Each structure stands twice: as C-alpha cells, then as structure tokens.
Amino acid sequence: MRFARLAALAGTLSFAQPALALDKVKFGTNWLADPEAGGFFQAVADGTYEKYGLDVTIIPGGPQSNGGLLLLFGKLDFFMGGDMIGNLLAAESKLPLIAVAADFQKSPQILMSHPDAGLDKWADLPDAKPVYVGAGAINTFYAWLRIAYGFKDENIRPYNFNSAPFIKNKKSIQQGYLTAEPYEIERQGGFKPNVFLLSDYGYDTYSTLIVTRNEIVDKNPDLVQRFVDASAIGWYHYLYGDNSKANDLIKTENPDISDDQIAFSIAEMKEHGVVDSGDTLTLGIGAMTDERWKDFFGKMVETGMIDKRADYKRAYTLQFVDKGVGLDLRPK
C-alpha cells in the first residue's frame, strides 16, 4: 500500500504542469521569516508551487501585523494561522474564514524549567512559582492547565519575551516555543532547560493551519487543493531534503536569524514529530480529523474561551486534506 501511495504521488509530481499563466497567490505568515514556515519557503525555492501552477508571494508577518485581518479583507489569499483557537473564535463570530489544512500536527507550545531544581518531571510543575506566561496564554493553554493539572493563577508572572527573570530564578518555569526559547536559554543562560511539549500532555491542538476565506473555497477549490498539496510536499522536502535555498530565502527576509538557530529549529521539529506524526503517517501532511477538532473545541468550551453553542464545524473543512500527500518522501 505504501509503495502504491508513493507511485501515485510520484505521478502527481510528474504530471502536475503549470498553467499557461500561473495563478498568483499571496500567502501571509504569522511571524517573521523562520523555519517554522520553512515548508512554504521550500515550495517557493524548489519550484514546487510553480509545478502546481502557482506563483506564490510569501508576506512575512511580525509583531505589528495582523494577517487574519489582511486575509479577511482580501489582501491575502491564504494565511498561516496559529493553533485551532483562532479559527474556533472566528467560527463563533461567524467570520468567513476556514482552515483547509494543518501542517503542524503538534503545537510547538512548551513549558520550561531549570534542570536539577526539583522541577524535572511534569508532575512537579503545577506547584512551581513563579510561572512566566504571556497575556495571550492566560485564557488559552494556561486556562486549560488550571483545569487539567491544577496550575494556579496566583503563580503567574508576566512574560514579555525576555527570559532573563526565568534564567535568574531556578525555581521558576516559563512558557516558550519548542523551536525558539530553548535555543536562546542555552545560548544566554548557559544551560539546557527541561522542555515539556504541551501536546504530549493533552493540549492537542493542530498548529500552522492554512487558512483562507470561504469564498475562495467555494469559487476556486482547485486553487486551494493545489496550494495545500504543494505546501505539504514543500514541508517534506524542507525537513528531509536539500533545504539550503529555502533557508537562504528565510535569511534574506530575516537577516537576524542565524544558521545555528535554523538548524536547531529543524532538528526539534523532526525529533518531536511536529509536522509528521499522528494522522500524517497514514493521511499525509496537513491531515485533520473531525475527532481532533471536536475534542479541542470541547476543551476550549470547558475553559470558557468558546461558547458551547458555537458551530465549531464552521472553523475547518476536510475537503482538501487526508489524501496521502507527502507520504514516503523521507530518504531511506
């Protein structure tokens, strides 16, 4: 069966020819150019989008940008969303935005602690103090941590993307991103922190969603399918092929990022199965299931973040995923 899937995919790659005029697509990321968007840069750099008849312009985000609004008002065709909470909130508000693929099967959201400070196990963390978390975390994953594991509000201290307080206080814990903060902690603090990936403990949101407008899905489903498929192939090639040209594009857009940071991020994504784990092993990159959406919706209802009366199925569609794209492309 796996050889049959690979043969079918190879046929797709061989015969997917660009149209006489490539379809122009504007794709916005939710942060500065970095490896967490590497698969999309890869599909530009190695010509995969072009093979699928697409002329894709990647528009990096940043602290002052709002890609969701740009998408909503037609300035973007696709947007790299974060985790599922954004689309669930859009569904609750009946905004015409819809997730068409999930290129991260695991959210890279983590908690970190100092080694050998009595906080080496997950069970040690609920009573740790202080807990440095950002404002956006308090009503999302930290609200879930309160319910699921008994984390305490009184232990919260603000995290403003400065890890100096965490580095100084060995009894503290801090939120972070698997591919970012641990690298900086080791570089600045001189120690390797304990890393706890929230998805390993039940916070099972998809992340790096490909989001578009409902009208594009309705009027041009072929465009959506080609973008989803080409992006999936880009992710496999970025993780397991020659990603040098993609990384050159990333560094052109974001000169402050280092080769060491890029290498660290890619290694962490591979080690923890951020892109290729779970349902992707049988359904392909970008996989989503109704069960995962329903489960995460229930968790957010329990936290009070989402109204239980919201129609969560407005948040996503399985029309373009679960087709086996990206299987068996890793080098043997």
C-alpha positions in Angstrom: 0.0 0.0 0.0 2.8 2.4 0.9 4.6 1.7 -2.4 1.3 2.3 -4.2 0.8 5.6 -2.5 4.4 6.7 -3.4 3.8 5.7 -7.0 0.6 7.7 -7.1 2.3 10.7 -5.6 5.2 10.4 -8.0 2.7 10.5 -10.8 1.2 13.7 -9.3 4.6 15.3 -9.2 5.5 14.3 -12.7 2.3 15.4 -14.4 1.4 18.5 -12.4 2.2 21.1 -15.0 1.8 24.8 -14.6 -1.0 26.5 -16.5 -0.1 28.8 -19.3 -0.3 31.7 -16.8 0.5 30.8 -13.2 -2.2 31.7 -10.6 -0.8 34.5 -8.4 -1.2 33.8 -4.7 -0.4 36.0 -1.7 0.4 33.9 1.4 0.9 35.6 4.8 2.8 34.1 7.6 2.1 34.9 11.3 5.6 35.9 12.2 9.0 36.9 10.7 10.5 34.5 8.2 11.8 31.5 10.1 12.0 27.7 9.9 8.5 27.4 11.4 7.3 28.5 8.0 10.1 26.6 6.2 7.9 24.3 4.1 6.3 27.2 2.4 9.6 28.9 1.6 10.8 25.5 0.4 7.9 25.1 -2.1 8.8 28.6 -3.5 12.6 27.9 -3.6 12.5 24.4 -5.2 9.7 25.2 -7.7 7.0 23.0 -6.2 4.4 25.8 -6.2 5.3 26.5 -9.8 4.8 22.9 -10.8 1.4 23.2 -9.4 0.6 26.3 -11.4 1.1 28.8 -8.6 3.1 32.0 -8.4 3.3 32.4 -4.6 4.4 35.5 -2.9 5.1 35.0 0.8 4.4 38.0 3.0 6.1 37.6 6.4 4.2 38.8 9.5 5.6 40.4 12.6 4.7 41.9 16.0 2.8 44.8 14.3 1.0 42.8 11.6 -2.5 41.2 11.7 -2.6 38.5 8.9 -6.0 37.4 9.9 -7.5 40.8 9.1 -5.5 41.1 5.9 -7.0 37.7 4.8 -10.5 38.8 5.9 -10.3 42.0 3.8 -8.9 40.3 0.7 -5.3 41.5 1.0 -4.1 37.8 1.3 -5.4 34.6 -0.3 -4.0 32.3 2.4 -2.7 32.9 5.9 -0.5 30.7 8.2 -2.7 30.6 11.3 -1.5 29.5 14.7 -3.4 26.9 16.6 -7.1 26.0 16.4 -8.4 28.5 18.9 -8.2 31.3 16.3 -10.4 29.5 13.9 -12.8 28.4 16.6 -13.2 32.1 17.6 -13.7 33.0 14.0 -16.4 30.4 13.7 -18.1 31.6 16.9 -18.2 35.1 15.4 -19.4 33.7 12.1 -16.4 35.2 10.2 -16.0 33.8 6.7 -12.6 32.2 7.4 -11.8 28.5 7.2 -8.9 26.2 7.9 -8.1 23.9 5.0 -5.0 22.1 6.3 -2.9 21.7 9.4 0.8 21.5 8.6 1.8 21.1 12.3 0.2 18.1 14.0 1.6 19.3 17.3 1.6 22.8 18.6 5.2 23.8 19.5 4.0 25.4 22.7 6.1 24.3 25.7 6.9 25.0 29.3 10.5 25.1 30.5 12.2 24.5 33.9 15.7 24.5 35.2 17.4 21.1 35.4 18.1 19.7 38.9 16.0 22.2 40.6 13.2 19.9 41.7 11.2 20.5 38.5 12.4 17.7 36.3 9.0 16.0 35.9 5.7 17.2 34.6 4.1 16.4 37.9 6.4 18.9 39.6 5.2 21.8 37.5 1.8 22.7 38.9 3.2 24.0 42.2 6.2 25.8 40.6 6.3 29.6 41.1 6.6 31.9 39.6 5.2 30.9 36.2 6.1 33.3 33.4 3.4 33.3 30.7 2.2 35.9 28.2 -1.1 37.6 28.3 -2.4 35.5 25.4 -1.7 32.3 27.3 -3.8 33.1 30.4 -7.2 32.4 28.8 -6.0 29.6 26.4 -3.5 27.0 27.3 -2.9 28.2 30.9 -6.7 28.1 31.5 -6.6 24.5 30.3 -3.6 23.7 32.5 -5.6 25.0 35.5 -8.4 22.6 34.8 -6.4 19.6 33.7 -3.5 19.7 36.1 -4.2 22.3 38.8 -1.9 25.1 37.8 -2.5 28.2 39.9 -3.4 31.7 38.9 -1.6 33.2 41.8 1.7 31.9 40.5 1.5 33.8 37.2 4.0 36.5 36.4 4.1 38.3 33.0 6.3 37.0 30.3 7.3 39.8 27.9 9.6 37.8 25.6 12.5 38.5 28.0 13.8 35.3 29.6 16.2 37.0 32.0 13.9 36.5 35.0 13.5 32.8 34.2 17.2 32.4 33.8 17.9 34.0 37.1 15.3 32.1 39.1 15.9 28.4 39.3 12.5 27.7 40.8 10.6 29.4 38.0 9.0 28.0 34.9 8.4 29.8 31.6 6.3 29.3 28.5 8.1 29.1 25.2 8.2 27.7 21.7 9.9 24.4 21.1 11.9 25.8 18.3 12.9 29.1 19.8 13.2 29.8 23.5 15.2 26.7 24.5 17.9 27.7 22.0 18.1 31.2 23.5 18.1 29.9 27.0 21.1 27.7 26.3 22.8 30.5 24.4 22.2 33.2 27.0 21.9 31.2 30.2 24.5 28.6 29.6 22.2 25.6 30.5 19.9 23.4 28.7 16.3 23.7 30.1 13.9 20.9 30.7 11.3 21.1 27.9 7.7 19.9 28.2 5.8 19.9 25.0 2.1 20.6 25.9 0.8 18.4 23.1 2.4 15.4 24.9 0.2 16.2 27.9 -3.1 16.6 26.2 -3.1 20.1 24.7 -3.8 18.5 21.3 -4.4 21.5 19.0 -3.2 21.5 15.5 -1.0 24.4 14.5 0.4 26.2 11.5 -3.1 26.0 9.9 -3.5 27.0 6.3 -6.5 29.4 6.5 -8.4 31.0 3.6 -11.8 32.7 3.0 -14.9 30.7 2.4 -15.4 32.4 -0.9 -12.1 31.0 -2.3 -13.1 27.5 -1.2 -16.4 27.9 -2.9 -15.3 29.6 -6.1 -11.8 28.1 -6.7 -11.4 24.8 -4.9 -8.8 23.7 -7.4 -6.6 26.6 -6.4 -7.0 25.6 -2.7 -6.2 22.0 -3.4 -3.0 22.8 -5.4 -1.8 25.2 -2.6 -2.4 22.6 0.1 -0.8 19.8 -1.8 2.3 21.8 -2.9 2.8 23.1 0.6 2.7 19.5 2.0 5.4 18.5 -0.4 7.4 21.6 0.5 7.3 20.6 4.1 8.6 17.1 3.4 11.4 18.4 1.2 12.3 21.1 3.8 12.7 18.6 6.6 14.2 15.7 4.7 15.7 17.1 1.5 18.0 19.9 0.4 16.6 23.0 2.2 19.5 25.3 1.5 17.7 27.6 -1.0 14.7 27.8 1.4 16.9 28.9 4.2 18.6 31.4 2.0 15.1 32.9 1.4 14.4 32.9 5.1 17.7 34.7 5.9 17.0 37.3 3.1 13.7 38.1 4.7 15.0 37.9 8.2 18.7 38.7 8.3 18.8 38.5 12.1 18.2 34.7 12.2 21.4 32.6 12.4 22.3 29.3 10.7 22.6 27.7 14.2 19.0 28.9 15.1 17.7 27.4 11.8 19.5 24.1 12.4 18.2 23.9 15.9 14.6 24.6 14.9 14.6 22.0 12.1 16.1 19.4 14.4 13.4 20.0 17.1 10.6 19.8 14.6 11.9 16.4 13.3 12.7 15.0 16.8 9.3 15.8 18.2 7.2 15.0 15.1 5.8 18.4 14.9 5.0 18.1 11.2 4.9 14.3 10.5 3.3 12.4 13.3 -0.1 11.2 14.3 -2.6 11.2 11.4 0.0 12.3 8.9 1.6 8.9 9.0 -1.5 7.5 7.2 -3.2 10.5 5.8 -0.3 12.8 4.7 1.0 16.2 5.6 -1.7 18.7 6.5 -4.0 16.0 7.9 -7.0 16.9 10.1 -9.8 14.9 11.6 -13.3 15.7 12.9 -12.4 14.0 16.1 -9.4 16.3 16.9 -11.5 19.4 16.2 -14.4 18.2 18.3 -12.1 17.3 21.2 -10.2 20.6 21.2 -13.4 22.5 20.9 -14.7 20.7 24.0 -11.5 21.7 25.9 -11.9 25.3 25.0 -15.6 25.3 25.9 -14.5 23.9 29.3 -12.1 26.8 29.8 -14.8 29.3 28.9 -12.9 30.6 25.9 -15.5 29.4 23.4 -19.3 29.4 23.7 -20.6 25.8 23.7 -23.3 26.9 21.3 -20.8 27.8 18.6 -20.8 25.7 15.5 -17.2 24.5 15.6 -17.5 22.8 12.2 -17.6 26.2 10.5 -13.9 26.5 11.5 -12.5 23.9 9.1 -13.0 21.6 6.2 -11.5 18.2 5.4 -12.2 18.7 1.7 -8.5 19.3 0.8 -6.6 17.0 3.2 -6.2 13.4 4.1 -5.2 12.4 0.6 -1.8 10.9 1.3 0.3 13.8 0.0 3.8 13.8 1.4 4.0 10.1 2.4 7.2 8.2 1.9 9.3 11.1 0.7 11.9 10.7 3.5 15.3 9.4 2.4 15.7 5.7 3.2 
